[in-house]
Amino acid sequence: MKDKIYVLGGAQTDFERNWSKEGKGVIALLREVIDDGLKNINLDYYDIIKLNNQGRVACFVGNFIGEYYINQGHLGALLTEVHPAFYGVPSARYEAACASGSVALDAAMTKIRANDYDLVLVIGWELMKTVDSKLCGDYLGRAALYDEEAAGIDYPFPNLFGRLADETIKKYQLEEERYLQNLAKVSTKNYKNAKKNPNAQTKKWFMNEEQASLRGTVTNSLIGGKLGISDCSQVTDGAAFVALASEKLINEYYGRDNFPIVKGWGHRVAPMRFDTKMQDSAGSKYLLPWTRQAVVDAYNKANMTIHDIDFFETHDCFTSSEYAAISAFGITEPGSEYDAIESGLTDSNGDKPINPSGGLIGCGHPVGATGVRMFLDLYKQVTGKAVGYQLNKADNGMMLNIGGSATTNYVFIVGNE
Amino acid sequence: MKDKIYVLGGAQTDFERNWSKEGKGVIALLREVIDDGLKNINLDYYDIIKLNNQGRVACFVGNFIGEYYINQGHLGALLTEVHPAFYGVPSARYEAACASGSVALDAAMTKIRANDYDLVLVIGWELMKTVDSKLCGDYLGRAALYDEEAAGIDYPFPNLFGRLADETIKKYQLEEERYLQNLAKVSTKNYKNAKKNPNAQTKKWFMNEEQASLRGTVTNSLIGGKLGISDCSQVTDGAAFVALASEKLINEYYGRDNFPIVKGWGHRVAPMRFDTKMQDSAGSKYLLPWTRQAVVDAYNKANMTIHDIDFFETHDCFTSSEYAAISAFGITEPGSEYDAIESGLTDSNGDKPINPSGGLIGCGHPVGATGVRMFLDLYKQVTGKAVGYQLNKADNGMMLNIGGSATTNYVFIVGNE
């Protein structure tokens, strides 16, 4: 891409925290992540005020459904409750279910490329622990076609991604036991990776391959089709913050240009309804062809291939979605994803690590925050700042953030110049 | 602005319609407005498919709170239920309460300027008549700081804009009776204008200045502070569609370049809480200085002044907001808005017509659609297509779309080259 978007850095809250139990609300959450983020990029609120007086800064908020979890909409403007520095700063909220953070990132980086602002602050967040898990599942059902796919169903998304597992087995004529064992390996890897990530939700939780395989037992009950609790990301509170800047701003404020840049992106939206998605993909070798297309678009924009990507952060809302992402990324041909898993290729010490952060299953999945958290993890890895879970080789990373049942697909490539 | 954004046209549903009573839902609403809009710009669904195969088209959806009204989120992806042509087309939803349509417009036009897409389709919509007006008011309360400003209050926004009326009287030491009479004139004008707009909600409703002045009576009850029902926009179902294009696309598809263009824009967000907003503006001669700043930003980007603008579409969610907009636009000094109203300057046959469409009070206010509807009305006027309510002189128009209690402020200028 010809217009450079520099990634200054950011911050993430500890996804282990339950803000409701702490007696803290959204303003505390946002204040904390923005305070940390500004500190990490060596800016303060006075810089925001100064840049705003010059009309050079704006904020982009990713959130799925704060309207339900905390009874609040108009979520861009909510930043004015966090700090007076945001008075007058352009802001808005961006939504595509669990890919909301990526919509905010996309809008923000486009503003840099159009020379509208020199600094854009992207904040993704969700407070989900304000309600019990059943109600939480119903709220999330509004990311699917609610009346048809979610209303009256206890856990609509585990159900849909359980069906994705069934369809994967069917399309590629996989041996069910081997496939499920592969999903257990995905889950185990992501829990294991999370143990090294100080901000991961599950860093103190127990998981091993035996436990992940014992689906349908008391400690790993079935939650959607063949999928167990171990295949599933958990309800999470959290926020992530990323700052992007123009070349002008980094020259002016930092006097150096060795920041990572955004090298490519892709955005494709598949049919919303799961059944339609499957009908639409019947003639494709990919189960999720639009997911693949978003990846291809990002490679093309970056003029890169799979060989240039050192690691991946992907949307493992369920193990079945990470499984499908392996071929979408081009790591294997579709139908041969098990090769990458069984050979250890996607482990953190493999050649194509996936989710060194722990991903959604290990690190956590505060839905509106996830895209921004993934993007921040690309930044951390390529700058050697992924303390505890740093990869050996990490010059270029790709992320895939999805909304709904792989309906919205957003891909970004971040790397060093 | 150096990068040209061409306005191809669009469509609006008849805001008089109650889609729930017709037994129709959101898919029917969207299908109808998109069908009409594509026809009006001489494109069809095959063009969308073709452009999408080339990665040149995307959709931007403005909606405030479909999560409540129709139990549905992920509102960009919902377009795939409207027509298979949208399979694979990038789409997302954009939100800033009643300014949601403008967030979508802004993101869409920025994509054109960054050369990401050549055609962007912007669809604003809200179906509000799925619930009764009291519940509707509570839902809308999520555009304010809900816990502090809306929870447990019957009609939070009439209350907040009633307070805006009180603050206007106080700040400019106005005679209350005269001010309220001015608001009655605003209301009467907008109802009158709406009678000529075939898509207006109130085209068959009765209103005159006497009726608008008799607040606190059976037929015009008080709804928020000193404001009566006649000062208030009504619950509306509706959608609006606008298509924007790059220079490349219009050359390729239309072989002419005499489309209107976007000449300027402004986006500023004031403190969310009404009390804070008033404290923040205490030192300013404007009651809503960030609203004014958004207007100034748009003038500066367009290299224009008030003298270059022939007409305005503004956010008269309440008469008190249109009153405040008069000085924000620069039509009068702040505190002298009554001059413009009493002299007839803002009537459709005046020199600075405001809301020739009827505005939110006359035309209707399906909240997520409003910004897009205003923008479409700018297009219609500058191209001579505002059948029934066409102004004599309309080369350049400005719109102001606000979210919350004048929290989010979006301004666009559309005009002929």
Interface residues (C-beta under 8 A of the other chain):
Chain A: D3 G55 A58 F64 I65 E67 Y68 N71 Q72 G73 H74 L75 G76 A77 L78 L79 T80 E81 P84 F86 Y87 G88 V89 P90 S91 A92 R93 Y94 E95 A96 A97 V103 D106 A107 T110 K111 R113 A114 D116 R142 A143 A144 L145 Y146 D147 A151 H267 R268 V269 A270 P271 M272 R273 T276 D280 W290 Q293 D297 G403 G404 T407 T408
Chain B: D3 G55 A58 F64 I65 E67 Y68 N71 Q72 G73 H74 L75 G76 A77 L78 L79 T80 E81 P84 F86 Y87 G88 V89 P90 S91 A92 R93 Y94 E95 A96 A97 V103 D106 A107 T110 K111 R113 A114 D116 R142 A143 A144 L145 Y146 D147 A151 H267 R268 V269 A270 P271 M272 R273 T276 D280 W290 Q293 D297 G403 G404 T407 T408
